[in-house]
Amino acid sequence: MMRGSQIAASIVVLLGCALGAPGQTAASRTQGRFSGAIAQTLAQGRDAVLPPHISHLLGISPAEKEVPVKQFVEMKEDIRGFEVGSLKQDDVVLFVEDRVSHDTTFYLTSPNGKLRRVLAVRGGVGYERAPTQADRKVFEKEKTYWVGRLGAGKP
């Protein structure tokens, strides 16, 4: 016969096994939703192209060629987009364009959601830079936005 403390310990162990480690569960859930956003974009996104100079500066196309993508775009206060390479799905690009200045920031990420490169286009000229902490913060905000929108199955 089990005592009260043994029963309580058993319940804690069983709950721990059922729930898993909270950090890992949240991370895997977010990763799954990001993968879902990519899959939905490939299945339902609009056909578009990443311009040659942008694809080149992001390191996607060394030969400076257009890169076909599947894309979701929203045109509200800012223009924001989520693009997945049609031919090479390892290249995922999120971008935000200021409607007034037409300045755009592109975030190249991997399918697992890790920021790889940042490209700022100011006055029509592109500037690749090492991601700063501010870039990472905005990137995470954009990624969360698109995961919430597309990872939940809403185009």
Steps between C-alpha positions, in 0.01 A plus 500: 500500500637846406524780751377853431849636428573214259172562320573872474850430365357259244245759386774762459711259293203400285399863441858589412510222242162594355573871475865479398748777563314830462779672301537213259127466452455871425802503266386192313147638477633829356725309259205293387292811439786663303523184289123522456531862381761391245285209380192722469697759304628236259149359456291819489741790453503719196767443234754784509872565454770636724674767288856422381675765712312397816562129447867572434549721806326240717738235365223294341605553138874553444434558128260787579190338351133518589402232749148356477314504831161427645381800694244651733496880518300742709463863402388698800685780679820321403545240229610169645566168335585138556677323211624147450729401214303294248808305389709514817271495800792550741475871421225678689482878481294731716488867407354828620473812284417845630231637266615860540879469461492178295787376719488122531665250729535138391564216745639177356427206725530126490203262516566459872453876551861599563592846369777468239534846340353848510479731201391862530400688185515876551449745217508213252843377616541169683719463806569153633597500865565265785176464697491730802301441817240747367480301173448178694222659703313625191560168323353306794199733499445442127552126533247487785255702292523267199497184713182628665343581168616208286596237756138500613383425146374851413630644171 
